Amino acid sequence: MSVTDKESCACISGGMGNLLKVLSKDDNTPKVDIFLDFENAQPTESEHEVHQVVESVLSTSQGILDELQQYKGADNEIREAISNPSRDDLQERAWRAVCPSVIKLKKYYEYSTELETVLPQLLQALCSGPYTPTQHLERQQALAKQFAEILHFTLKFDDLKMMTPSIQNDFSYYRRTLSRMKMNSQIKDGMPSVYEVSSEVANRMSLFYAEATPMLKTLSEATTRFVSENKHLPIENTTDCLSTMAAVCKVMLETPEYYQRFENEETILFCLRVMVGVIILYDHVHPIGAFAKKSGIDMKGCIKVLRDQPASKVEGLLNALRYTTKHLNDETTPKNIRALLA
């Protein structure tokens, strides 16, 4: 038994998750695929410090998604206020309706900055040191799970944001109205106040929500910045980690003996989101991107896995590959890959 095999067995017996090593083809894709226990992985002692920091941020992610899914904009109130500019009662009604929404939007934006802060800590743990990407994932299942959870949240948030046009409508109305109301002293006692949204923060929020996929852009920029600021780490450390995770997800999704081990049916969609998320990050960080023949990602196989799912579940993910990647339209992208995403 090789040293790596012994380490893998030790990891399994140590409760780090279910690991399965499979020889892959002799190409540019990662040589080893791992079954990552996205459902039950628990942190080891060496992971504990980073895991605790990241968990303090991730613990609120589901609540944000639930809240965003129930987001009720102030479209009617805004429409009536704009149509009747001389009706003070309608102006006040619109303001009362839009303020709670803006407070929520500020919270979502601030959460993106928290993710931006903890992501480098995860990448540092998963990409540095003497281990290969495969060994990192074997030894740090809980941190890999957290990285996957960030990607899952990111793509889910952006899906919901794109389906909620009221978000930009509410914030645009708020920005247009606030300065006028301040100037005219129209904010009365008892009316909700969002003065804590400074002009600087409001400008950043405006840019954030103007993006089609704001959370994904935040993660892409944070990953690119991590690579540029950590010049002591070869870029391959980061890109190989991302390509390995893409391969892991692809194998788990296309192999019945793997996906049948999931306890929750939702884990399939979770894996799909994670796979797409790491592809996009890879495409932004790697010099030639994810689509070129020499990239470390089997794009044809990944797209096929997506295409094999119900269209209603994956159209948003396919759109993310079409519109938020950097190199899809490069000359180095094979025609058959472009056709698959057409």
C-alpha positions in Angstrom: 0.0 0.0 0.0 1.4 3.4 -0.9 1.9 6.3 1.5 -1.0 8.2 -0.1 -3.3 5.1 0.3 -2.3 4.8 3.9 -3.1 8.5 4.5 -6.4 8.0 2.9 -7.3 5.0 5.1 -6.2 7.0 8.1 -8.4 9.8 7.1 -11.4 7.5 6.7 -10.8 5.8 10.1 -10.4 9.2 11.6 -13.9 10.2 10.6 -13.0 12.8 8.0 -15.6 11.6 5.6 -16.1 8.9 2.9 -13.1 9.0 0.6 -12.8 7.1 -2.6 -9.8 7.3 -4.9 -10.2 6.5 -8.6 -7.6 6.6 -11.3 -8.5 9.0 -14.1 -7.4 9.3 -17.7 -4.0 10.6 -18.6 -5.0 14.1 -19.6 -5.0 17.6 -18.1 -7.8 16.9 -15.6 -7.0 16.0 -12.0 -5.6 12.5 -11.7 -7.6 11.7 -8.6 -11.3 12.1 -7.8 -12.5 12.1 -4.2 -15.9 11.5 -2.8 -16.4 14.6 -0.5 -18.9 14.2 2.3 -20.8 17.4 1.7 -23.5 16.3 4.1 -21.7 15.1 7.2 -18.0 16.2 7.2 -16.8 17.4 10.6 -13.7 19.5 11.3 -10.6 17.9 12.6 -8.4 19.6 15.2 -6.2 21.2 12.6 -9.2 22.6 10.8 -11.0 23.9 13.9 -9.7 27.5 14.0 -10.5 28.4 10.4 -13.7 26.4 10.4 -15.0 28.3 13.4 -14.3 31.7 11.8 -16.0 30.7 8.5 -18.9 29.0 10.4 -19.6 32.3 12.2 -20.4 33.8 8.8 -22.0 30.8 7.1 -24.5 30.3 10.0 -26.6 33.2 8.7 -26.5 32.3 5.0 -29.7 30.1 4.9 -31.6 32.8 6.7 -30.6 35.4 4.1 -31.7 33.0 1.3 -35.0 32.4 3.0 -35.5 36.1 3.5 -34.6 36.9 -0.1 -37.0 34.2 -1.4 -39.8 36.0 0.4 -38.7 39.5 -0.7 -41.7 41.7 -1.3 -40.9 44.9 -3.1 -42.7 48.2 -2.9 -43.5 48.3 -6.6 -47.2 49.3 -6.2 -46.4 52.0 -3.6 -43.6 53.4 -5.7 -45.7 53.4 -8.8 -48.5 55.3 -7.1 -46.1 57.8 -5.5 -44.5 58.6 -8.9 -47.8 58.9 -10.7 -49.1 61.3 -8.0 -46.2 63.5 -7.0 -48.4 66.1 -5.3 -50.0 63.5 -2.9 -47.9 63.6 0.3 -49.7 60.7 1.7 -48.6 58.5 -1.2 -45.1 59.7 -0.9 -45.0 58.8 2.8 -46.6 55.4 2.1 -44.0 54.6 -0.5 -41.2 55.7 1.8 -42.6 53.6 4.7 -42.8 50.6 2.3 -39.3 51.0 0.8 -37.3 51.6 4.0 -37.5 48.0 5.4 -36.5 46.7 2.0 -33.4 48.9 1.9 -32.4 47.8 5.4 -32.5 44.2 4.1 -30.6 45.1 1.0 -27.9 46.7 3.1 -27.7 43.5 5.2 -27.2 41.4 2.1 -24.5 43.7 0.8 -22.7 43.7 4.1 -22.9 39.9 4.1 -21.1 39.8 0.8 -18.2 41.7 2.4 -18.1 39.2 5.2 -17.8 36.4 2.6 -15.1 38.4 0.9 -13.2 38.5 4.2 -13.3 34.8 5.1 -12.8 33.4 1.6 -9.0 34.1 1.6 -8.7 32.2 4.9 -10.3 29.1 3.4 -8.2 29.4 0.2 -5.1 29.8 2.3 -5.9 26.6 4.2 -6.9 24.6 1.1 -4.1 25.8 -1.2 -0.9 26.3 0.9 1.5 23.9 2.5 3.2 20.7 1.2 0.0 18.8 0.2 -1.4 18.3 -3.2 -5.0 19.5 -3.9 -6.2 15.9 -3.5 -4.4 15.6 -0.2 -5.9 18.9 1.0 -9.4 17.7 0.2 -8.7 14.4 1.8 -7.4 15.9 5.0 -9.7 19.0 5.1 -13.1 17.7 4.3 -14.9 20.1 6.6 -13.1 23.2 5.1 -13.9 21.9 1.6 -17.5 21.5 2.6 -17.5 25.2 3.8 -16.0 26.3 0.6 -18.7 24.4 -1.2 -21.4 26.0 1.0 -20.1 29.5 0.1 -20.3 28.6 -3.6 -23.8 27.1 -3.1 -25.0 30.2 -1.3 -23.5 32.5 -3.9 -25.2 30.9 -6.9 -28.5 30.5 -5.1 -28.4 34.1 -4.0 -27.7 35.3 -7.5 -30.5 33.1 -8.9 -33.0 34.7 -6.5 -31.7 38.2 -7.1 -32.2 37.8 -10.9 -35.7 36.7 -10.3 -36.5 39.7 -8.1 -36.4 42.9 -10.2 -38.0 44.8 -7.3 -34.6 44.9 -5.6 -33.1 47.4 -8.0 -36.4 49.2 -8.3 -36.7 49.7 -4.5 -33.1 50.8 -4.2 -33.3 53.2 -7.1 -36.4 54.8 -5.7 -34.8 55.1 -2.3 -31.7 56.9 -3.6 -33.8 59.3 -5.7 -36.0 60.1 -2.8 -33.8 60.3 0.2 -31.9 63.5 -0.6 -35.1 65.3 -1.5 -36.8 64.2 1.7 -33.8 65.3 3.8 -33.7 68.7 2.0 -37.4 69.3 2.5 -37.5 67.9 6.1 -40.2 65.5 5.0 -39.1 62.6 7.3 -41.5 62.7 10.2 -41.4 61.3 13.7 -42.1 57.6 13.7 -41.2 57.0 10.0 -38.5 54.3 9.4 -35.1 55.8 9.0 -32.2 54.4 7.0 -29.8 57.3 7.5 -27.2 54.7 8.6 -26.8 54.0 4.8 -24.1 56.6 4.1 -23.6 58.0 0.6 -20.4 55.9 0.3 -22.1 52.7 1.3 -25.1 53.5 -0.9 -22.8 54.0 -3.9 -21.2 50.6 -3.3 -24.6 49.0 -2.8 -25.7 50.5 -6.1 -22.7 49.0 -8.0 -23.3 45.7 -6.2 -26.9 45.3 -7.2 -26.3 46.6 -10.7 -24.4 43.3 -11.4 -26.4 40.4 -12.8 -24.7 38.1 -10.4 -23.3 40.3 -7.6 -22.2 37.6 -5.1 -20.4 35.6 -7.8 -18.6 38.8 -8.9 -17.6 39.4 -5.3 -16.2 35.8 -5.0 -14.4 36.0 -8.3 -12.7 39.3 -7.4 -11.8 38.0 -4.0 -10.2 34.8 -5.5 -8.3 36.8 -8.1 -7.1 39.2 -5.4 -6.0 36.2 -3.2 -3.8 34.9 -6.0 -2.3 38.3 -6.8 -1.6 39.2 -3.1 -0.1 35.8 -2.2 2.8 35.7 -4.7 4.6 33.1 -2.6 1.9 30.6 -3.6 2.1 29.3 -7.2 -1.1 30.1 -9.0 -1.4 26.4 -9.7 -2.0 25.8 -6.0 -5.3 27.7 -6.3 -6.4 26.6 -9.8 -5.6 23.0 -9.1 -7.7 23.1 -6.0 -10.6 24.5 -8.0 -10.2 22.0 -10.9 -10.0 19.1 -8.5 -13.3 20.2 -6.8 -14.9 20.5 -10.2 -13.8 17.0 -11.0 -15.0 15.7 -7.6 -18.5 17.2 -8.2 -18.7 15.9 -11.7 -17.8 12.3 -10.7 -20.2 12.3 -7.8 -23.0 13.6 -10.1 -22.4 11.1 -12.9 -21.7 8.0 -10.9 -24.8 6.2 -9.4 -22.7 4.5 -6.6 -21.7 8.0 -5.5 -24.9 10.1 -5.7 -27.0 7.2 -4.3 -25.0 7.7 -1.1 -26.5 11.2 -0.6 -28.9 11.3 2.3 -30.7 14.4 0.9 -31.9 14.8 -2.7 -31.1 18.5 -2.6 -27.4 17.5 -2.4 -27.5 16.9 -6.1 -28.4 20.5 -6.8 -25.8 21.5 -4.2 -23.1 19.7 -6.1 -24.2 21.2 -9.4 -23.9 24.7 -8.0 -20.6 24.0 -6.5 -19.3 22.6 -9.8 -20.4 25.6 -11.7 -19.0 28.0 -9.0 -15.5 26.5 -9.1 -15.5 26.5 -12.9 -16.3 30.2 -12.9 -13.7 31.0 -10.3 -11.1 28.9 -12.2 -12.0 30.8 -15.4 -11.3 34.1 -13.7 -8.0 33.1 -12.1 -6.3 30.8 -14.6 -4.4 32.6 -17.4 -6.1 30.5 -20.2 -9.4 30.0 -18.4 -11.6 26.9 -18.0 -12.7 26.4 -21.6 -9.4 25.9 -23.5 -8.4 22.3 -24.3 -5.3 22.6 -22.0 -7.3 23.7 -19.0 -7.5 21.4 -16.0 -11.3 21.1 -16.3 -13.3 18.6 -18.4 -15.8 21.2 -19.6 -17.6 18.9 -22.0 -18.2 16.4 -19.2 -19.3 19.1 -16.7 -21.7 20.6 -19.2 -23.1 17.1 -20.0 -23.7 16.6 -16.3 -25.7 19.8 -16.3 -27.6 18.9 -19.4 -28.6 15.6 -17.9 -30.6 17.4 -15.2 -34.1 18.9 -15.6 -33.8 22.2 -17.5 -35.8 24.1 -14.9 -33.1 23.3 -12.3 -30.0 24.1 -14.3 -30.9 26.9 -16.7 -29.6 29.5 -14.2 -26.4 27.6 -13.8 -25.9 27.3 -17.6 -26.5 31.0 -17.8 -23.9 31.6 -15.2 -21.4 29.8 -17.4 -22.6 31.7 -20.5 -22.5 35.2 -19.0 -20.3 35.4 -15.9 -17.2 33.5 -17.2 -14.2 35.4 -18.7 -12.9 33.1 -21.5 -15.9 31.5 -23.1 -15.6 33.6 -26.2 -11.9 33.3 -26.6 -10.5 31.8 -29.7 -9.0 29.0 -27.7 -12.5 27.7 -26.7 -13.4 24.7 -28.9 -16.4 25.1 -31.1 -18.1 22.1 -29.6 -18.0 23.6 -26.1 -19.5 26.9 -27.4 -22.2 24.9 -29.2 -23.0 23.1 -25.9 -23.6 26.4 -24.3 -25.4 28.1 -27.2 
